[in-house]
Amino acid sequence: MSNQQTQSCPRVDIGGQAVMEGVMMRAPRSVAIAVRRPDHSIVVQYKKYVPLSEKHKWMGYPFLRGMVNMATMLSTGMGTLEDSTKMLGVLDEEPTKFEKWLSKKLGKGVDKIIMGVAIVLAVILSVGLFMAIPAGIESLLRSDGMAPLGYTLISGIVKILILIGYMLFAGSVPDVKRTFQYHGAEHKTVYNHEAGTPLTPENAKTFSRLHPRCGTAFLLIVMMISILLFLVLNILVPINNYFLRFLFHLAMLPIVAGTSYEVLKGLAHSNSAITRILRWPGLQMQRLTTREPDYGMLECAIVAMNCALYGLPAHAKRTAEGWAILHSYKESDPDYVPEEDDEEPEDTELEDAELEDAESAETEIDETDEAQS
């Protein structure tokens, strides 16, 4: 990428998310999703949006913005995953008779039904694992006469162990492991952008896959803040009934999220010795949710970054849905000028090392498809 782009692009915080065979990048006023299809082309979706804090000023206030951000992450995160599966073509298969019957009865598409069920199950699982079980442990230990400090710490440790166990299990699933690689590509590309160096796979590869503004670090901070907050409240407002204790945990979640968001931003934008020590656990937790990406994954992340910042390339071909079709990260560079006699870049333009990475990614995708079939 040219130095001209690096100089003209403002250094703004870019958020991201790994999706199925791709990456989403969120700029201050736009979102781009780049997905690698089996034919090695990169399909890109671009959307503009207005931050909620501009529509409703109170949503940008400290602590309140953390609660809003948590709700936004839940709603847009699942929508982004749905969009990426559509872009990849996973949902283009002919629905079964049951799926057709269900769609007819509910008046919605099969993909929306599946996504809705997935959201409900995910919420139930999260509430059960991280609220119902810890609340039950607190009630049992309190009934046995344990002091608030003891049962609060034990409950908090159980939450963290459940989180670690869940991440370890998820990382053992082949499809999720590839998503964790894209997660690593997202972090490396964000670092590359923040460093002000040209966005290339070679440059991005040199950066760490552990980033202080990652959602994984946020989850750990939520756990730690909840331990401190519940310790104070358990001393001041002791609750014996399990059901009331569970509702208490649920009701405090927005406050914990709002506080954790402010702590995360504070730690991410400071580089003092104290903040480095405090954010170290969150960075180490990311070793469970990120993996080293290959060349093609870094390309996807760079394409998503460029398109989020500059929009879809005008020269790129479009699908019927309006998605751009690219064949190299270079095509997403705003300074890229396509050659008149070169409609599509060929694999022969790749260096040997890059070609080996692309072939490796293809083999991994084929192995995953065989395992699923």
N, C-alpha and C positions, 0 to 999 in steps of 0.2 A: 504494500500500500504506500502511496506517496506521502512524503512529508507535508505536502500542501494540505492534505486532509487532516493530518494530525494537528496542524497549527490552526486550522479553521474550525475544528470541532471543539465545543466547550467541554471542559472536564466536569461532567455531571455524574451523579450516582446512578448507575444502571443496575436494576434488579433482574433476576433471571430465574429460570426453572428448566430442569431437564424434562423432556417429554419422550414419547415413544419414538425412537430413532431420530431424535432431534433436540433442539434447544429453543426456548422462548426467551427473548430479551425485552425488558420494559424500560423505555426511555421516559422522561418526564411527561410527554404527551402522546406517546405512541407505543404500540406493541408489535413485535414481529416474531413469527414462529417459522423456523427453518427445519425441514424434515428431509432426511435422506431416503429416497425411494430405492427399491431393489435394483432399478436400472442405473443407479448411481447418480441420477439427477437430484438436484436440491430444489424442493418446492417451498415457496415462501409466501406466507400470509401476512398482510400488514393492516393494522387497524389504528385509527386515531381515537383518543379518548380525552375527556376532561377530568382532572383529579377531583375527587369528591370534596376535598378541602376548599376548592374554588366554587363548587356549587353550594356548599354549606360550610361557612367559615368555621363553625364550632368543631367540625370534624378534623380540623388541622391543629387544634389546641393540644399541648403536651398532655400525655396520658390518655386523653380521649382518642387521639390519632392511633395509638397502639391498639385500642379496642376495635376501631374501624378497620385498621389494617388486618387484624386477625380475621374479621368477618369477610373482608375482601379477598384474602388469600384462599379461604375455603370455597367461596363461590366462583372466583375466576380461575382458581387452580384446576378444578374439575372441568370447567369449560375449556380450558387450554388443552387438557388431556384429550377431551372429546374432539377438538379441532384437529389435533395432531394425528389421531387415528383416522379421521376422514381424509386428511392430506396424504397419509401413507397408503390409503386404500384398503385398510383392514375391515372397514364396515361395508365394503362394496359387495360382499358375498350375498348370495340369495338367502333370505330368511327362511327358517323352517316353518312348517304349518302352525306350530304352537306360537311362534313369534308373530306370524301374520294374524292369527286369531287374537293375540294379546294386543297387538297394535290396533286392530279393528275395534276391539271393545273399549280401549282406553283413548282412542282417537289421537295417538301420538306415534311417532316413528319408533322403530325398534331400538335405534341407537339412544334415543332420549330415555326410553324405559330402562335400558340396561344401565345407563349412566345414573339415572335417578336411584335405582336399586343399589348401585355401588356406593353412592353418597350416603344413603340411609345406613347401609351396613358398616361403612367406615365410621360414621358418627357413633353408632351403637358400640362398635368395637373400642373406639377411643374412650368413650364415657365409661365403659365397663372396665377396661384395663387400667386407666389412669385416675379414675374417680371412685368407682364402686368398690374395687378391691382395696385401695388404700384406706378409704373411709371405713370399711369393714375391719381392717387391721387395727386402725385407731380405736374403734369402739371396743374390740376384744381386749386390747392391751389396757385401755382405760378402765374397763370393768374389772380387770385383774389388779387394779391399784397402781399402775405405772404412772409416773409423773408426766406432765405435758411435754417436757423436754425429751424424754425417752421415746414416747409413742409418736411424737411428731417427726423426730429424726428417723426412726425406723420406717415410718410410712413414706417419708421422702426418699429414703434409700431404695425402698421397694419400687417406687415410681421410676427411679433412674435405672434400676436393674431391668425392669420391664422394657423400658425404652431401648436399652442396649441389646437385650435379647431379641426384641422385635427387629432391630436394624440388622443384627447378625443373620437372623432367619431370612429377611428380605434379600440380603446380599448374596445368599446361596442360590437364589432363583436366577437362571440364566438371563431371562428378559430384564429382570430388575438390575442385574449386574451390569448389563449394557447401558441401562438408564443411568446407573451410577457413574459410568464412564463419561456419558454426556454431561453429567453433573460436574465432573472434573473439568471437562472442556469449557463449560460455562464459566467456572471460577477463573481458569487460566486466561480466558479471553477478557474477562472483566478486569483482571490485574493488568493485562496488556494495554487495555484502554486507559486505565488509571495512570499507568506509567508514561503515557504520551508517546509511546513508540509505535511504529507502523504495525497495523494489525495483519499479521501473517501467522500461519501455523508454526513456522520455525521460531518466531519470537514468542508466541503464546506458550509453546512447549516448555520454555525455560522458566516459567513462573510456577508458583506453588498452586496446588489444587485445593488448599485450605484457605478460606476467606472469612474474615471476621463478621461480615454481614450476612452470612449464610443462615438459612432457616433452621438447620441442624443446631447451630450455636444458639439460636433463639429458643429452641425447645429445651436445651439444657439450662439456659438462664431462667426459663419459666419454672423448671423444676426447683432450682435453687431459691428463686424468689418466693415460690409457694411454701417452701420449708420455713423460711424466715417469717413470712406473713402469718402462716397458720400457727407457728409457735407462739407468736404474740397473742393471736386471737384465741387460741386454745387455753391460754392462761387467763385472759380477761373474760372470755365467754365459753366456759366449759359446757359441752353438749354430750349427753350420754346416749341418746336415742340414735340408732344407726341411720334410719331414714332421714332424720333431721340433719345428721352429720353429712350425709351424701348430698342433700340439697344445699347445705352450707358450702361444700366444696364447689358445687356447680355454680352457685351464685357468685362466688369469689373469682371465678375464672376470668371475667372481663377485667377486673381490677388487677389481677396477676399479669394478664397479657399486656395491659396498658403500661404497667410499671416495667415489665421486662423489655418492652419495645424501647423505652427511653434509655434503659441500661445498655441495650445492644447498640444503639446509635452512639451513645457516649463512649463506649469501649472501642467502637469501630473507627471513630474520628479522632482518636487520641493515640499517641505513641509513647506515652510516658512509661517508666518502668513498672508502675503499679498497674496500669491498664493492660500492659503486655502479660503480666502475671495473671490478671483476672480473666483475660480472654483465652488463655492457653488451654483450659479444659474444653472450651467450645470448639477450638481448632482441632484438638485431638479427637473429639467425637466425630468430626467430619471424615476421619480416616475410615469410618464404617459406612458412610454414605457417598463417598467419592472413590473413583478408580482412575488410574492413568488412562487418558483417551488416546486414540490413534489419530493419524493425520486427517482422515475423513471427518471424524467427530469435531476436531478443531475447526475444520472448514465450515461445518454447519453452524458452530457457535459464532464464528466471525461473520458469516452471512447474516445471521439473526441480529448481531450487534450493528452492522452497517445499515441494514434495512430499518431497524428501530430508530436509528439516528437520522438517516437520510431518505427513507422511503424506498419503494421498489424501483429498481433500475428501469429507466424508460425503454431501453433497448431490449429488455428481456421478453421472451414469449410468455403468453398468459394461457392459463387453463380456462375452461368454461366458467369456473367459479371465481376467476379473477386472480388466481395465485400466479406468482412469477415462477418461471422455470429457469434455473441456472445450472451450470455444469462445473463451475469453479468459484472459489471464494473471491477471486480477482474481479469477477463480473459484478460483485456487489459494491466494489469501490466506486464512489461517486466520480472519480477521475478516469475510470476505465472507458476506453474508446474501442468498440469492437471493430475488427478489420472487415473491410467490405467483402473480401473473398474467403472469409472464415466465419461461417454461420454458427458452427458449434465447435468448441474446443475438443480436441481429441486426446485420448489417453496417452498418445505418443509424446505429448508436450510435457507430461509429468516426468520428473526425475526418477531414477531407478528406486531410490528409497521411498519416494512418495507412492510409486506404483505398487511396491511391496505392501505398504500400509493399506492401500485401497483393496488389494487382493485378499489381505488378511481379514479386513472388515467384511468382504463379501462371503468369505468362508464361514465367519462367525454367524452371519445372518442366515446362511443356508443351513447350518447346524441347528440353529434355533428353530427354523421352520420345520425341519425334519422331526425335532423333538416334539413340537406342538402337534404335528400331524400324526 
